[in-house]
Amino acid sequence: MVRWLAVTALGAALLGPAAASAETVNIGIVLPLSGPNAQFGINAKNGIEQALQDIKPGLGSLDVKLVYADVPAPNAAAAAVQRLVSQNQVVGIVGAFVSSITLAASEVTERTGIPMITHSFADQITSRGYRYIFQVAPKATTFGEKQFQYALDIAAKAGTKLSKIAIFYEDTAYGTSQAEGIRKAAAKAGVDVVIDDGYPLGITDVAPLVNKLRRSDAQVVFPVSYFNDGLLIIRTMRQQRINMPVIGGAAGYIVPDFQKGLGEYAEDVFSIAPANYDAVPDIASRYKAKHGVFMAHEALMYGAALQHMVAAIQQAKSTDPDKIRNAVAALKKCDGFSAGIPGGCTAFDDKGLTSTAYPIFVQWRGADLVTVFPESAAKAPARWMGAEVK
């Protein structure tokens, strides 16, 4: 089922000298606003709306209308995007958080020639030779490689040599791609992967996985999962007193509800992340004041995606989607929400993949996430097995 919402925000700056005094531009927003990933969609929506409010003073008489499609599952994506294009005449699309939804949605945007900006991770998104899809975050295998490498580096600083690890991953496009990055990085470093197990999204019984982990000699576990799966895996681990370091795979590991759901079990859990709110304290403080929680990564990333799309529309001085696509591809935006992405900008290579962004490591400290690695981005030292790493 696809639910439709429309939010109108009046903006500032003419598209060009010939533009009407109050030209309306429709941008489609595809997100899971219901279903198991609804909280991610809601967070992204909150970030998008703050990002649009922030750029109002620079938009003059341009009327930016956000047309929302609630798409909780991949099988609803094609119809949703087709409706945005044919009925709502959108000139660009931002979304869809879940990689499998983004893959389905981008089939339609490619066919209809509508630019789409996503922060979904799956490698396939920009490896198909498509012209109209852009990723503001690195691809999943890069996240997997850095998820492993950063853990290896921090462990070494703490005096621990990693030789055996475990990987759990959910069997969607996101999970399998990111797990492949971990696997390849471990092989390159000569580290044994003693458990390498996929599982279905929405798993309800993780006891077999955790029992296998408890019997193994793994030193670290790398779970790549969305929110509910991540909570279940870690809660079961800690209840069984398996206290090895946990290196989460972004997604469900870096949202406010993670700590709310786990309490003390969340403390010192690491995760790879595409961005963290501590890089843009002013934007983050305004978000927290309004919503009562810290700005999750998807709010920051999709806010940056929306601002990049609007800036491209202004630069193109046109509502022609093809001209907007070319402006998206050419633009390097390094202010506003884009400044909060590691690397400080949104920009794309000739495949549509980010040319500037890189993953970071965050770690739970009470109810906050703190950037701890690499050192160039860190706001505090990492902790390994409870001890601060110098």
BELMOMO-V833304 format. One record per residue. N is the residue number from 1. SS is DSSP state (A for helix, B for strand, O for the rest). NEAR is the number of other C-alpha atoms within 12 Angstrom. D_CENTER is the distance of its C-alpha to the mean C-alpha in Angstrom with 2 decimals. Layout:
N:SS:NEAR:D_CENTER, N:SS:NEAR:D_CENTER
This chain:
1:O:19:23.74, 2:O:27:22.05, 3:B:24:22.50, 4:B:25:22.80, 5:B:21:22.46, 6:B:22:23.29, 7:B:23:22.70, 8:B:22:24.81, 9:B:29:24.34, 10:B:28:27.10, 11:O:32:26.16, 12:O:26:28.22, 13:O:29:29.37, 14:O:33:31.15, 15:O:33:29.84, 16:O:21:33.12, 17:O:13:36.83, 18:O:12:37.43, 19:O:21:34.72, 20:O:19:35.90, 21:O:18:36.02, 22:O:21:33.36, 23:O:28:31.37, 24:B:32:28.67, 25:B:38:25.50, 26:B:37:23.36, 27:B:44:19.60, 28:B:48:18.10, 29:B:52:15.03, 30:B:60:14.04, 31:B:52:12.24, 32:O:38:13.32, 33:O:32:15.47, 34:O:21:17.73, 35:O:22:17.85, 36:O:23:16.15, 37:O:33:12.57, 38:A:26:14.06, 39:A:30:12.90, 40:A:45:9.19, 41:A:36:10.81, 42:A:34:13.19, 43:A:37:10.96, 44:A:42:9.25, 45:A:46:12.92, 46:A:37:14.20, 47:A:39:12.17, 48:A:45:13.24, 49:A:36:16.75, 50:A:33:17.07, 51:A:37:15.99, 52:A:38:18.66, 53:A:32:21.18, 54:A:28:20.76, 55:A:32:21.74, 56:A:25:24.63, 57:A:18:27.29, 58:A:22:26.52, 59:O:31:26.66, 60:O:24:30.36, 61:O:25:31.49, 62:O:35:28.44, 63:B:34:27.42, 64:B:41:23.75, 65:B:33:23.34, 66:B:39:20.04, 67:B:38:20.73, 68:B:37:18.46, 69:B:42:18.43, 70:B:37:17.55, 71:O:40:16.59, 72:O:33:16.17, 73:O:34:16.99, 74:A:31:17.12, 75:A:18:20.86, 76:A:28:20.57, 77:A:36:18.32, 78:A:31:21.15, 79:A:28:23.51, 80:A:42:21.05, 81:A:50:20.21, 82:A:30:23.91, 83:A:28:24.92, 84:A:37:22.70, 85:A:33:24.33, 86:A:19:27.86, 87:O:16:28.40, 88:O:27:26.19, 89:O:26:26.53, 90:O:39:23.00, 91:O:43:22.78, 92:B:52:19.01, 93:B:53:16.02, 94:B:50:12.47, 95:B:58:10.18, 96:O:53:9.77, 97:O:51:6.48, 98:O:44:8.71, 99:A:42:9.55, 100:A:37:13.19, 101:A:39:13.31, 102:A:47:11.89, 103:A:42:14.51, 104:A:32:17.16, 105:A:47:16.46, 106:A:44:16.56, 107:A:32:19.94, 108:A:30:21.33, 109:A:41:19.90, 110:A:33:21.36, 111:A:20:24.63, 112:A:29:24.99, 113:O:30:23.95, 114:O:41:21.29, 115:B:48:18.48, 116:B:54:14.91, 117:B:54:11.81, 118:B:51:8.39, 119:O:51:4.91, 120:O:50:5.64, 121:O:49:6.94, 122:O:40:10.50, 123:A:38:13.27, 124:A:33:15.35, 125:A:44:13.41, 126:A:37:15.09, 127:O:22:17.86, 128:O:19:20.00, 129:O:18:21.58, 130:O:28:20.31, 131:O:33:20.96, 132:O:41:18.98, 133:B:49:15.33, 134:B:56:13.13, 135:B:51:9.79, 136:O:57:8.71, 137:O:51:6.92, 138:O:45:9.46, 139:O:41:10.32, 140:A:42:10.21, 141:A:34:13.76, 142:A:36:13.18, 143:A:46:10.77, 144:A:46:13.60, 145:A:33:16.27, 146:A:40:15.09, 147:A:46:14.46, 148:A:49:18.12, 149:A:34:19.54, 150:A:36:18.44, 151:A:46:19.92, 152:A:33:22.99, 153:A:26:23.46, 154:A:33:23.22, 155:A:30:25.51, 156:A:17:27.95, 157:A:21:28.11, 158:O:21:28.96, 159:O:16:31.66, 160:O:19:30.11, 161:O:19:30.11, 162:O:31:27.64, 163:O:23:29.46, 164:B:29:28.10, 165:B:37:24.67, 166:B:40:23.30, 167:B:45:20.24, 168:B:44:19.21, 169:B:43:16.67, 170:B:36:16.23, 171:O:27:17.65, 172:O:30:15.07, 173:A:34:13.73, 174:A:40:10.60, 175:A:44:13.02, 176:A:36:15.82, 177:A:35:14.21, 178:A:45:12.70, 179:A:46:16.04, 180:A:37:17.90, 181:A:34:16.55, 182:A:44:17.72, 183:A:37:20.94, 184:A:26:21.79, 185:A:28:21.23, 186:A:32:23.41, 187:A:20:26.05, 188:A:15:26.20, 189:A:21:26.77, 190:O:17:29.36, 191:O:25:27.63, 192:B:25:28.47, 193:B:33:25.93, 194:B:26:28.23, 195:B:30:25.97, 196:B:31:23.59, 197:B:29:23.04, 198:B:30:20.87, 199:B:29:21.07, 200:O:21:20.42, 201:O:30:17.50, 202:O:23:19.09, 203:O:25:21.59, 204:O:17:24.16, 205:O:19:26.18, 206:O:30:24.70, 207:A:21:28.15, 208:A:19:28.93, 209:A:31:25.83, 210:A:31:26.51, 211:A:21:30.24, 212:A:23:29.67, 213:A:38:27.62, 214:A:26:30.44, 215:A:16:33.05, 216:O:23:31.30, 217:O:21:31.65, 218:O:28:27.97, 219:O:33:27.24, 220:B:39:23.46, 221:B:45:21.13, 222:B:54:17.67, 223:B:51:16.13, 224:B:54:13.07, 225:O:43:12.58, 226:O:40:11.20, 227:A:36:12.87, 228:A:32:16.51, 229:A:38:16.95, 230:A:44:15.74, 231:A:38:18.16, 232:A:31:20.90, 233:A:44:20.74, 234:A:46:20.87, 235:A:30:23.39, 236:A:26:25.58, 237:A:30:25.45, 238:A:26:26.48, 239:A:19:29.09, 240:O:19:30.58, 241:O:16:30.55, 242:O:27:28.37, 243:O:27:27.28, 244:O:31:25.78, 245:B:37:22.60, 246:B:45:19.34, 247:B:46:16.43, 248:B:51:13.34, 249:O:52:10.58, 250:O:47:7.54, 251:A:45:6.68, 252:A:43:10.11, 253:A:48:11.29, 254:A:48:9.74, 255:O:46:10.71, 256:A:35:14.29, 257:A:30:15.78, 258:A:41:15.35, 259:A:31:18.13, 260:A:21:20.01, 261:A:23:20.19, 262:A:31:21.28, 263:A:22:23.22, 264:A:19:24.84, 265:A:33:23.28, 266:A:39:19.91, 267:O:33:21.71, 268:O:38:20.84, 269:O:49:18.15, 270:B:45:15.97, 271:B:48:12.37, 272:B:49:10.54, 273:B:50:7.62, 274:O:49:6.08, 275:B:51:8.07, 276:O:47:10.45, 277:A:42:12.69, 278:A:31:15.80, 279:A:33:15.47, 280:O:30:16.37, 281:A:21:18.80, 282:A:19:20.41, 283:A:32:17.44, 284:A:32:16.30, 285:A:19:19.90, 286:A:22:20.35, 287:A:32:17.33, 288:A:24:18.72, 289:A:15:22.17, 290:A:16:21.33, 291:A:20:19.14, 292:O:16:20.56, 293:O:25:17.44, 294:O:36:15.22, 295:O:45:12.31, 296:O:45:9.16, 297:A:50:6.10, 298:A:50:4.91, 299:A:47:8.56, 300:A:47:8.73, 301:A:51:6.37, 302:A:50:8.02, 303:A:47:11.14, 304:A:50:11.25, 305:A:56:10.93, 306:A:52:13.72, 307:A:46:15.80, 308:A:48:15.73, 309:A:55:16.90, 310:A:52:19.61, 311:A:42:20.74, 312:A:36:21.15, 313:A:42:23.23, 314:A:37:25.37, 315:A:28:25.79, 316:A:27:26.78, 317:O:27:29.32, 318:O:29:29.06, 319:O:36:27.54, 320:O:25:27.97, 321:A:33:24.61, 322:A:26:25.72, 323:A:25:26.48, 324:A:36:23.19, 325:A:39:21.46, 326:A:31:23.57, 327:A:31:22.77, 328:A:45:18.96, 329:A:37:19.72, 330:A:27:22.16, 331:O:31:20.57, 332:O:30:19.34, 333:B:35:18.17, 334:O:23:18.28, 335:O:24:18.84, 336:A:34:17.42, 337:A:45:13.70, 338:A:41:13.39, 339:A:33:15.45, 340:A:42:12.90, 341:B:43:10.71, 342:O:40:12.51, 343:O:29:15.20, 344:O:30:15.72, 345:O:30:15.25, 346:B:48:13.65, 347:O:38:15.86, 348:B:34:16.14, 349:O:25:18.53, 350:O:21:20.93, 351:O:25:18.70, 352:O:38:15.94, 353:B:39:13.65, 354:B:43:12.76, 355:O:28:16.01, 356:O:27:15.25, 357:O:35:11.92, 358:O:36:12.06, 359:O:42:10.49, 360:B:49:12.08, 361:B:47:13.58, 362:B:47:13.70, 363:B:43:16.46, 364:B:40:17.61, 365:B:26:20.75, 366:O:19:22.15, 367:O:25:19.90, 368:B:30:17.85, 369:B:42:15.19, 370:B:35:16.70, 371:B:37:15.61, 372:B:39:18.23, 373:B:38:17.71, 374:O:28:18.46, 375:O:19:21.41, 376:O:17:20.71, 377:O:31:17.69, 378:O:23:19.05, 379:O:23:20.28, 380:O:23:22.23, 381:O:28:23.57, 382:O:37:22.00, 383:B:30:24.02, 384:B:34:25.03, 385:O:23:27.00, 386:O:20:27.61, 387:B:16:28.97, 388:B:18:27.65, 389:O:22:27.11, 390:O:18:28.91
